[in-house]
Structures are given as C-alpha cells and as structure tokens.
Amino acid sequence: MSVVELEEEIWVNQEKHVPNQPSKYLGFVAGMALGVMKNLVGHPFDTIKVRLQTSPKGMFNGPMDCLLQTVRKEGVLGLYKGFTPPLVGWVLMDSVMLGSLHVYRRWCKEFIYPEDKKLPLLGHIIAGLGSGMTVSFVAAPIEQFKARLQVQYDSKTRLYSGPIDVAVKLYKTSGIRGIYSGLFATMMFRTNFIFWWGSYEIFTQWFEEHTKMSKPSINFWSGGLSATVFWIFAYPADVVKQTIMTDSPVPSQKKFPHYMDAVRYIYETRGLRGFTRGFLPSILRSFPANAAALAAFEAVMRFFTKDGHRI
C-alpha cells in the first residue's frame, strides 16, 4: 500500500544518509498507528465481505442487508468481530511485507538488472510476488483467526471466545497444520501482488511525469488506485481463501481438503457470481482505509520529529 512505500522510502533514505530523516524505529511506531486506523475504518467492511463470501445461500440479500442484520442482531460491535487478530498482526505483517519487498527489490536490482539505473517494471513485479509469498506465512494464521471469529453470528455459531482461543483449539484439533490450513490459499491470493506493485509503479511514474503533486499525494493516489487494481484481480482467490479458512478444523470433517474442492463448491452452488460475493465492501473499504492509514502515519511522523518532517 501507499504507506508501505513510504516506510520503504525511509529505509532507503537512511541508507543514503539523507539528513533529518526519522529513526527507523519511528517508522515502526507509525506503522502501529496506521494499523490501528486501517482496522478501525476498514474492519466493518471486511466483516461484511467475509460474511457475504461464506454465508449459506439466501442468508443475506446483499451488502446492505448483511450490514443491517448484523447491527440489528449483534449491535455495532458485531461489525468488529475478529478485530484483534489483524490489529495485533498488522504491524508484523507490514514489517515482513515491507522488509521482504525491500530485500527482493535490491536483489533484483543487484543480480537481474545490475546495468539499469532504475529497477524496471518487471523487477517490481518479481519483488511484489516474492513479498506476497513471504508475508503469507505470517498472514495465513492471522487471517484464519479473524475469519473464524467474523462468522460467529450468534450463540449457536459461537465456537471461540477470542483469537487466542481460536489458536488453542485449532492446535488441539489438528496441530500446526490446523493453524496453517489456509496457507496455500493465502499464497494463491497473494500471487496477485504482481498486479498491486506493478500497477503501483505504473501509477507512480505517471503522476511524477504528468502532475505536480507532492510525493505524499502521489504515494496516496498510487496506493489507492493500485489497491483497486489488486482487488479486481485478486477477489475470486480471496473468496476461495475465506471459504477454506472457515471450513471445519477437524480433518475428517473438512468439506474442502483441497483448494480445487472449494473452487468447485463455490461454482456449483453459486455459479461464477459466487466468486464476486462481497466485492462491493472490499472496494468501498480500500480508499477510506488507506486514507485513514496515511493520515495516521503522517501525523505520527510530524508529532515525533522536531522539524515536522514529512516524507
């Protein structure tokens, strides 16, 4: 996202010994702030998305019906079920994604494009793919805990009291494989990082060449637009991922022991439209969540630097 690119820029500037750059630890603190804001704004949209993706056919008539039913039956807090796992894990996920993306970009520049002054688009795509594969090992458990909590509609479907309880019960049921039961689906979903980071580079270059916007503005708009491109391509894989992650944790009772089992189930029960259920909340979430995250990031950077430094 746009904020990830800003954090990477801090690292690059530090390596070049650019004066008045904030400490790398400040970027971590700012990352915590953006994680909180991103979840506060975006999590209700994510809850509606997950419920539409995984609910039985006919349970909801659409995003608005899902929203109204959730608030009426569970209150506003029902929209924040599963909030803790992504909140706690976001800093770690962003750190891994940022760090690996930075390493992969430097690796591509050094070993694949040593003669190029600037890493070409294909290099950004390769680095984005590597980053997606790497962060999947952190994201898979966090996203599974979140999804299982989000589909607890009432006392009849309440199996877990919180994220720790989810982790403990999954481990007791099927060991570490239970914790990582959605890893392959997560990696398939994140192969679409090629579209995210590839389009981010394209948008960034276009804004730099055709506008006079500031660097933060370019990062913001490029991040928002590239996130939209990402979700357009990645959404079907996200539906499959959520379906697998909310399957029975008991190996002998799983409906979808393999990735293609979930794909076939979605197609046979809902057709091609099944792969787009909940798409509207995802798109609606993208820009406001990123805007809030960017505002939080810059506010922290200004607050903790004496000269009000901004990236």
Secondary structure, 3 states (H helix, E strand, C coil): CHHHHHHHHHHHHHHCCCCCCCCHHHHHHHHHHHHHHHHHHHHHHHHHHHHHHHCCCCCCCCHHHHHHHHHHHHCHHHHHCCCHHHHHHHHHHHHHHHHHHHHHHHHHHHHHCCCCCCCCHHHHHHHHHHHHHHHHHHHHHHHHHHHHHHCCCCCCCCCCCCHHHHHHHHHHHHHHHHHCCCHHHHHHHHCCHHHHHHHHHHHHHHHHHHCCCCHHHHHHHHHHHHHHHHHHHHHHHHHHHHHHHCCCCCHHHCCCCCHHHHHHHHHHHHCHHHHHCCHHHHHHHHHHHHHHHHHHHHHHHHHHCCCCCCC
